[in-house]
Amino acid sequence: MDTQARTRELPPADLLYKALIERDSQFDGVCVVGVITTGIFCRLTCGARKPKRENVEFFPSATDALHYGYRPCKLCDPVGVPGEAPEWVRPLLDDVHAAPDRRWKDQDLRDRGLEPDRVRRWFLKHHGMTFHAYGRALRLATAFGRIQAGDGVAAAAYGAGYESLSGFTEAFAKTTGKAPAHSRSLRLVTVTRIPTPLGPMVAGATDEGLCLLEFADRRMLETQLGRIQKALHARALPGTSSHVALLERQLAEYFAGTRRAFTVPLVTAGTPFQERVWQALQEIPCGETRSYQDQANAIGRPTAVRAVARANGDNRISILIPCHRVIGKDGQLVGYGGGLWRKHRLLELERQGTTTQASA
């Protein structure tokens, strides 16, 4: 049995049951729930009918639930990675991203054995827009990128699959607030969802590097994205990026316990004070923690503890700029936008990596 998982601290059972009833995604990767009356275990976000409190027990991992004789739920797939695209939609996603200028029709989906309503529901749930809206956003992002690279408006529009220059101009102005010919001063932020063991994250990148990494259920996500667009004079659209592809590989290694530092280039766009705080965060060794007072001392502003805490909260690039490594002066976990139990799990993961490295 996975002894590390067995000894992992769990939140109080009553708190977990409340999260189960509310389908709280902040506990993805923290635990699973076993339903005693059915012998099935689920994510806390499962859409199945909720059991009574006396009929559930909680486990730190899917491995634990399996070893106790529970079977994985077919509805929520608690063995997989939260937010990961199911097998039936992955080939479609690959083809959409490989040819973002393609105009998809419902019949194209049926020809692939996919029911359009099922595809629409999945995209609404995981991307906040229908499949066809997602395709239109990708085409717009492609044209935007072509304009930034120096193409003329017409070449960019037709090269991205638009059939009408007027239709492209209208869609572009509606999304960016500018006519295509006046958009060269804007930057493009491509936004992608990344599945992780602690739940899906939203990543954003410019040509220069990563500018956003937040858990998808964070309440401040839209606010943070708006601040990024204002600070970088940019517009955010769905799309892919070489920086995000590198991030996905390195995050997978991090959660597997084989990576302790990241090489993805970052675009932080903060005030001079925020930049100092965020740089100091990156200097905290993996597997260690610091207090807010420690961080204030580290930047030479020992009386600016509250300002340091605010700058930590304004960090837009989770994990890579490790604000989760800052804790209260008394050692308590405080102040993490992704949820305190995610913070607990990240610190636990990093400490385990430190122990493994020391014993190797």
C-alpha positions in Angstrom: 0.0 0.0 0.0 1.1 3.6 -0.6 2.4 4.4 2.9 3.0 8.1 2.0 -0.6 8.5 1.0 -1.8 6.6 4.1 0.0 9.0 6.4 -1.1 12.1 4.5 -3.1 14.5 6.7 -6.7 14.9 5.7 -9.1 17.8 6.4 -11.8 17.2 9.0 -14.4 14.7 7.8 -17.3 17.1 8.4 -15.5 19.7 6.2 -15.0 17.1 3.5 -18.6 16.0 3.6 -19.7 19.7 3.2 -17.4 19.9 0.2 -18.9 16.7 -1.2 -22.4 18.1 -0.9 -21.3 21.4 -2.5 -19.0 19.7 -5.2 -16.1 21.8 -4.1 -13.3 21.4 -6.5 -10.6 22.7 -4.1 -10.3 19.2 -2.7 -9.4 17.6 -6.0 -6.1 15.7 -5.5 -6.5 16.1 -1.7 -8.8 13.1 -1.1 -11.5 10.9 -2.6 -14.7 9.6 -1.0 -15.8 6.0 -0.6 -19.5 5.3 -0.5 -20.0 2.3 1.9 -23.4 1.3 0.6 -22.3 1.0 -3.1 -18.6 0.1 -2.7 -17.7 2.9 -5.2 -15.3 5.8 -4.6 -15.6 9.2 -6.3 -14.2 12.7 -6.5 -15.8 15.1 -4.2 -17.1 16.9 -7.3 -18.9 13.9 -8.7 -22.3 14.6 -10.2 -23.9 11.4 -8.8 -26.5 11.6 -6.1 -25.0 12.4 -2.7 -25.0 9.8 0.0 -25.8 10.3 3.7 -22.9 11.3 6.0 -22.9 7.9 7.8 -22.4 6.1 4.5 -19.1 7.7 3.4 -15.5 7.6 4.4 -12.6 9.6 3.0 -9.2 8.5 1.7 -6.0 10.4 0.9 -5.7 8.9 -2.6 -7.4 6.6 -5.2 -4.8 4.0 -4.3 -6.0 3.9 -0.7 -9.6 3.5 -1.8 -8.7 0.7 -4.2 -6.8 -1.1 -1.5 -9.8 -0.9 0.8 -11.9 -2.7 -1.8 -13.7 0.3 -3.4 -14.3 0.5 -7.2 -13.7 3.7 -9.1 -16.8 5.6 -10.2 -17.4 5.5 -14.0 -19.0 8.9 -14.0 -16.2 11.1 -12.4 -13.2 8.8 -13.1 -11.4 9.4 -9.7 -8.3 7.5 -10.9 -7.6 10.0 -13.7 -6.2 13.5 -13.5 -8.8 16.1 -12.6 -9.7 18.2 -15.7 -8.0 15.9 -18.1 -9.8 15.5 -21.4 -11.5 12.1 -21.8 -10.3 9.8 -24.5 -13.4 10.4 -26.7 -12.6 14.1 -27.1 -8.8 14.1 -27.2 -8.4 13.4 -31.0 -10.8 16.2 -31.7 -8.9 18.6 -29.5 -5.6 17.6 -31.2 -7.1 18.2 -34.6 -8.6 21.5 -33.7 -5.3 22.8 -32.3 -3.4 21.4 -35.3 -5.6 23.3 -37.8 -7.0 26.3 -35.9 -8.1 27.9 -39.2 -10.6 25.0 -40.0 -14.3 25.8 -39.9 -16.0 22.9 -38.2 -19.6 21.8 -38.7 -21.9 19.5 -36.8 -21.7 17.0 -39.6 -17.9 16.9 -39.2 -18.4 15.8 -35.6 -21.0 13.2 -36.6 -18.6 11.8 -39.3 -16.1 11.2 -36.4 -18.8 9.4 -34.4 -19.3 12.3 -32.0 -22.7 13.6 -31.0 -22.6 17.5 -31.4 -24.7 18.1 -28.2 -22.2 16.0 -26.2 -19.3 17.9 -27.6 -21.1 21.2 -26.9 -21.8 20.3 -23.3 -18.1 19.2 -22.7 -16.7 22.5 -24.1 -19.2 24.6 -22.1 -18.2 22.8 -18.9 -14.4 22.9 -19.4 -13.9 26.0 -21.5 -16.9 28.2 -20.8 -18.0 28.3 -24.4 -19.4 26.0 -27.1 -17.3 24.0 -29.4 -18.1 26.3 -32.3 -17.4 29.4 -30.2 -14.0 27.8 -29.2 -13.2 27.3 -32.9 -14.1 30.9 -33.7 -11.8 32.1 -30.9 -8.9 30.0 -32.1 -9.4 31.4 -35.7 -9.4 34.9 -34.2 -6.3 34.2 -32.2 -4.5 32.8 -35.3 -5.4 36.0 -37.3 -4.3 38.2 -34.3 -0.9 36.4 -34.2 -0.5 36.8 -38.0 -1.1 40.6 -37.7 1.4 40.8 -34.8 3.9 39.0 -37.1 3.5 41.6 -39.8 0.8 40.2 -42.1 -1.7 42.6 -43.6 -5.3 42.5 -42.3 -6.6 40.7 -45.4 -3.9 38.1 -45.5 -4.3 37.4 -41.8 -8.1 37.1 -42.0 -8.1 34.7 -45.0 -5.1 32.8 -43.7 -7.0 32.1 -40.5 -10.0 30.7 -42.3 -12.3 33.7 -42.5 -14.4 33.9 -45.6 -15.4 37.5 -45.2 -13.1 40.4 -44.4 -16.0 42.4 -43.0 -17.0 39.5 -40.7 -13.4 39.2 -39.5 -13.2 43.0 -38.8 -16.4 43.0 -36.9 -15.4 39.9 -34.8 -12.0 41.3 -34.1 -13.2 44.7 -33.0 -15.9 43.2 -30.8 -13.3 41.0 -29.0 -10.3 43.3 -28.8 -11.9 46.7 -28.8 -9.8 47.8 -31.8 -9.9 47.5 -35.5 -7.5 45.0 -36.9 -5.4 47.7 -38.6 -4.9 49.5 -35.3 -4.1 46.4 -33.2 -0.3 46.0 -33.8 0.4 47.7 -30.5 -1.6 45.0 -28.7 -0.1 41.8 -27.4 -1.7 38.4 -27.6 -2.1 36.2 -24.5 -3.0 32.6 -25.4 -4.9 30.9 -22.7 -5.0 27.2 -22.1 -6.4 24.8 -19.5 -3.9 22.3 -18.0 -5.0 19.3 -16.0 -3.0 18.6 -12.8 -3.5 16.2 -9.8 -4.9 19.1 -7.8 -7.4 20.2 -10.4 -7.3 22.0 -13.7 -5.2 25.2 -14.0 -5.5 28.0 -16.5 -2.2 29.1 -18.1 -1.6 32.2 -20.2 1.4 33.1 -22.2 2.7 35.8 -24.5 5.5 35.3 -27.1 8.0 36.2 -24.3 6.9 33.7 -21.7 4.3 32.6 -19.1 2.2 35.4 -17.5 -0.6 33.4 -15.8 -1.0 30.2 -13.9 -3.9 29.8 -11.6 -6.3 27.1 -10.5 -9.4 27.2 -12.7 -11.8 27.5 -9.8 -10.0 30.5 -8.1 -12.5 33.3 -7.6 -10.0 36.0 -8.6 -9.1 34.4 -11.9 -11.1 36.8 -14.1 -9.8 39.7 -12.1 -6.2 38.5 -12.5 -6.7 38.0 -16.3 -8.1 41.5 -16.6 -5.1 42.9 -14.7 -2.7 41.0 -17.0 -4.4 42.4 -20.1 -4.2 45.9 -18.7 -0.6 45.6 -17.6 0.6 44.1 -20.8 -1.7 46.0 -23.1 -2.9 42.7 -24.4 -6.0 40.6 -25.2 -6.5 37.0 -24.1 -7.8 34.4 -26.4 -7.8 30.5 -26.4 -4.8 29.0 -28.0 -1.6 27.0 -27.7 1.9 28.1 -26.9 5.4 26.6 -26.8 5.8 28.1 -23.4 2.7 26.3 -22.1 3.8 23.1 -23.7 7.1 23.3 -21.8 5.1 24.2 -18.6 2.9 21.1 -19.0 5.9 18.8 -19.2 7.6 20.4 -16.2 4.5 20.5 -14.1 4.0 16.8 -14.7 7.6 16.2 -13.5 7.0 18.5 -10.5 3.9 16.6 -9.4 5.7 13.3 -10.0 8.4 14.5 -7.5 11.2 14.6 -10.1 11.4 18.3 -10.6 12.3 21.0 -8.1 12.9 24.0 -10.3 11.3 25.4 -13.5 12.9 26.8 -16.6 9.8 28.3 -18.2 10.4 32.0 -19.0 8.1 34.3 -17.0 6.4 37.6 -17.8 5.4 39.1 -14.4 4.4 42.8 -15.2 4.2 44.1 -11.7 5.1 47.3 -9.9 8.8 47.5 -8.8 7.8 46.5 -5.2 5.8 43.5 -6.5 8.7 42.4 -8.7 11.0 42.5 -5.7 8.6 40.4 -3.6 8.0 37.9 -6.5 11.7 37.5 -7.0 12.2 36.8 -3.3 9.6 34.1 -3.5 11.5 32.4 -6.2 14.6 32.3 -4.0 12.8 30.2 -1.3 14.3 26.7 -1.7 11.9 24.0 -2.7 10.9 22.0 0.4 11.3 25.0 2.7 9.0 27.8 4.0 9.4 31.4 5.1 7.2 33.8 7.1 5.9 37.0 5.7 8.3 38.7 8.1 11.2 36.7 6.6 10.2 37.9 3.1 9.9 41.5 4.2 13.4 41.2 5.7 14.7 39.5 2.5 13.7 42.5 0.3 15.1 45.0 2.9 11.7 46.2 4.0 11.2 44.7 7.5 8.3 46.9 8.3 6.4 46.2 5.1 4.9 42.8 6.2 1.4 43.7 5.1 2.5 45.0 1.8 4.5 41.9 1.2 1.4 39.8 2.0 -0.6 41.8 -0.5 2.0 41.4 -3.2 2.0 37.6 -2.5 -1.8 37.6 -3.0 -1.3 39.5 -6.3 1.0 36.8 -7.7 -0.5 35.6 -11.0 1.9 32.6 -11.6 1.2 29.9 -9.0 3.7 27.2 -8.2 6.5 28.7 -10.4 6.5 31.8 -8.2 5.9 29.8 -5.1 3.8 32.0 -2.8 2.6 28.8 -1.2 5.9 28.6 0.6 5.1 31.6 2.7 3.3 30.8 5.9 2.2 32.6 9.1 4.8 33.6 11.7 3.3 30.9 14.0 3.8 28.2 11.4 0.1 28.1 10.4 -1.0 28.0 6.7 -2.6 31.2 5.7 -3.6 33.1 2.6 -3.6 31.0 -0.6 -5.9 31.7 -3.5 -6.1 28.1 -4.6 -7.3 27.0 -1.1 -5.4 26.1 2.0 -5.5 22.4 1.5 -4.0 22.7 -1.9 -1.2 24.8 -0.3 -0.8 22.0 2.3 -0.6 19.4 -0.4 2.0 21.4 -2.4 4.2 21.8 0.6 3.8 18.2 1.5 4.8 17.2 -2.0 7.9 19.4 -1.9 9.0 18.1 1.5 8.6 14.5 0.3 10.9 15.4 -2.7 13.4 16.8 -0.3 13.4 13.6 1.8 13.7 11.4 -1.3 16.6 13.5 -2.7 18.5 13.4 0.7 18.2 9.6 0.9 19.2 8.9 -2.6 
